[in-house]
Amino acid sequence: MLAELTAIAFNEEGFMTDPNEWTKEIAEVLAQQEAIETLTAEHWKIIDFCRQTGLASGNAPTLRQISAGTGISTKELFALYPKGPAKKVAKIAGLGKPEGCV
C-alpha cells in the first residue's frame, strides 16, 4: 500500500496534486497519517460528499458547505476529523486545500 503512495504526487502541505489518482485504499492510509485509525460510514459519507462536490467545482468544500451538504453538525465534524475537519477531509479525499484554511 505504501508503494502506491510513493507513486503519487503530493504538494508541500501533503495534499494530492491529482485527485484522479485517489482510491479508497489511499484514503485509508492518508486517514491513518492524520491519526484517524478507522474510517467509519460517517467518515465515508463526508469523504464521498467532498469528492463529489470538490471534483464538480474544482475546489474542496468549506466546513460550512460540508455541514450543510451532509447534515452533519460542525461539532460532529470536529469529533470525526479533529483539529481542522475541512482541511483533513480534503486531504483524505485527495482534494486540494480548502480556500480559507490556514
C-alpha positions as CSV (number, residue, x, y, z in Angstrom):
1,M,0.0,0.0,0.0
2,L,2.8,2.5,0.9
3,A,4.3,1.7,-2.5
4,E,1.1,3.1,-4.1
5,L,1.6,6.4,-2.2
6,T,5.2,6.8,-3.3
7,A,4.0,6.9,-7.0
8,I,1.6,9.7,-6.2
9,A,2.5,13.4,-6.3
10,F,1.8,15.5,-3.2
11,N,2.4,19.2,-2.6
12,E,4.5,20.6,0.2
13,E,1.5,20.5,2.6
14,G,0.7,16.9,1.9
15,F,-2.3,17.3,-0.5
16,M,-2.5,15.2,-3.6
17,T,-1.9,17.2,-6.7
18,D,-4.1,15.0,-9.0
19,P,-7.4,14.0,-7.4
20,N,-7.9,11.4,-10.2
21,E,-5.1,9.2,-8.7
22,W,-7.2,8.8,-5.5
23,T,-8.5,5.5,-4.3
24,K,-10.4,4.3,-1.2
25,E,-7.2,2.4,-0.2
26,I,-5.2,5.6,-0.4
27,A,-7.8,7.3,1.7
28,E,-7.3,4.7,4.4
29,V,-3.6,5.3,4.5
30,L,-4.0,9.1,4.5
31,A,-6.5,8.9,7.3
32,Q,-4.1,6.9,9.4
33,Q,-1.4,9.6,8.7
34,E,-4.0,12.1,10.1
35,A,-4.4,10.0,13.3
36,I,-7.8,8.5,12.2
37,E,-7.4,4.8,12.7
38,T,-10.6,3.6,11.1
39,L,-12.9,5.3,8.5
40,T,-16.5,4.7,9.6
41,A,-19.6,5.0,7.5
42,E,-19.9,8.6,8.8
43,H,-16.4,9.4,7.6
44,W,-17.1,7.9,4.2
45,K,-20.4,9.9,3.9
46,I,-18.3,13.1,4.3
47,I,-15.4,11.9,2.1
48,D,-17.9,11.0,-0.7
49,F,-19.7,14.3,-0.4
50,C,-16.4,16.2,-0.5
51,R,-15.1,14.3,-3.5
52,Q,-18.3,14.8,-5.5
53,T,-18.5,18.5,-4.6
54,G,-14.8,19.1,-5.0
55,L,-14.4,17.4,-8.4
56,A,-17.5,19.2,-9.7
57,S,-16.4,22.7,-8.6
58,G,-12.7,22.3,-8.7
59,N,-12.4,23.4,-5.0
60,A,-12.6,21.4,-1.8
61,P,-15.7,22.3,0.1
62,T,-15.6,24.5,3.2
63,L,-16.6,23.4,6.6
64,R,-20.0,25.2,6.2
65,Q,-20.6,23.5,2.8
66,I,-19.8,20.1,4.3
67,S,-22.1,20.6,7.2
68,A,-25.0,21.8,5.1
69,G,-24.4,19.2,2.4
70,T,-24.2,16.2,4.7
71,G,-26.5,17.2,7.5
72,I,-23.6,16.5,10.0
73,S,-23.1,19.3,12.5
74,T,-19.8,21.2,12.9
75,K,-19.4,19.7,16.3
76,E,-19.8,16.1,14.9
77,L,-17.3,17.0,12.1
78,F,-14.7,18.0,14.7
79,A,-15.3,14.8,16.5
80,L,-14.8,12.7,13.3
81,Y,-11.9,14.9,12.0
82,P,-10.3,16.6,15.0
83,K,-8.3,19.8,14.6
84,G,-9.5,21.1,11.3
85,P,-12.1,18.9,9.7
86,A,-12.4,20.7,6.3
87,K,-8.6,20.5,5.8
88,K,-8.3,16.9,7.0
89,V,-11.2,15.5,4.9
90,A,-9.9,17.4,1.8
91,K,-6.5,15.7,2.3
92,I,-8.0,12.3,2.8
93,A,-10.4,12.8,-0.1
94,G,-7.5,13.5,-2.4
95,L,-8.6,17.1,-3.0
96,G,-6.6,20.4,-2.7
97,K,-6.6,22.6,0.4
98,P,-9.9,24.3,1.0
99,E,-10.0,28.0,0.5
100,G,-9.8,29.9,3.7
101,C,-7.8,27.2,5.6
102,V,-4.5,28.2,7.2
